Amino acid sequence: MNSDSSLDDIRWLIGSEAAGLLDQHRASGGSSVGAVRELKRAHSDARAHLLLEQVEFRRRAVAKFPQAERMFFLPQALQQAMDLHVARYKAARFPAT
């Protein structure tokens, strides 16, 4: 997410319309030029960018998070995120309360 994104655009990204677009994109198997062109025709540049950015972040996050397709990411947070298996190992070292 870039600093040019408005709060309304971020709310849109986590809303039902964008969720449907993200699911549709995942089901299609990736980004084709036609799909990107249609997205840009139907939405503002900022919203198209946010959506395509999340598609890329989710693609990269699959190695770390089994549920990546249902999550939202920021670039720095994704880079620093710990693999789920490592996180579970570290968490297991602490007693449950």
N, C-alpha and C positions, 0 to 999 in steps of 0.2 A: 504494500500500500504506500503510495507516495504522498508527499505533503500537499499535493494539489487536490487530493480527494476531499470532498465536502462530507460533513457528517451525514447529510441526506444520502450521499452515494454509498457510504459505509453501511447505513441502515438498509439500503436497497440490497447490498451485497449479502447481508445475512438474512434477508427476507425470503418469502416464498417464491417470488418471481425469479430471482437469481438462483435459488436452489433448484428450481426446475430447469433453468438453463445449464447449470453445472451438471445436473444429472443427465440431461440430453447430450451434452458434450461428451461426458464419460461413456455413455451408451454408444455413441457414434464411433468410438475408438480413437479419438484424437482430433486435432485441429486441422481442418482442411481450409484451403484459401476461401472457398465458398462460404463455409460456416463463419469464418472470421469476418468476411465482407458483410454477410447478413447481420451479424451481431452489431457491427459498426453502423449499419444502415438503420437499425431499430433502436439503438441506444447512443447516448453521448460517448465521446471519446474516453472520458474519465471512467464511465461504467464499463465500457468494453475492455478498457485496460485492467480495471480491478478484477473483472471476471477471468480474463485470460491469464492474469498474474496468479490467481488462485488455482487455476487449472495446472499451471506449471509447478507451483509450490506443492500441490497435492501429489503430483507425479513424482517429485523428488522425495516427498515425505513417506511414501509407501514403504521404503526400506526401514524406517524408524517406527512407524505407527500403522498397525493393521487397519485401523479405522480412519485412515488419512482422508478418504473421500467424504467424510462427514465433518471434517475439522476445517478451521480457518487459520491461516498462517501469516505471520509477518516475516520478512526476509531474515532479519537478525535472529529472531526467535527460532526459526527453523534451522539455521546454521548452528546454533548453540544447543539445540534440543538433544537430549540424551536418548539413545536407543531404549526402547521399552524394556528389553531384556536386562540391560545394564541397570536401569532405574529400579526394576524389581529386585535385582540382586542387592543393590545398595539399600533399598528399603527393608529388605529382610534382615539386615544386620541390626535393626532397631527393634526393641520389644514392642509388641502390640499393647495398646492401652485400652 
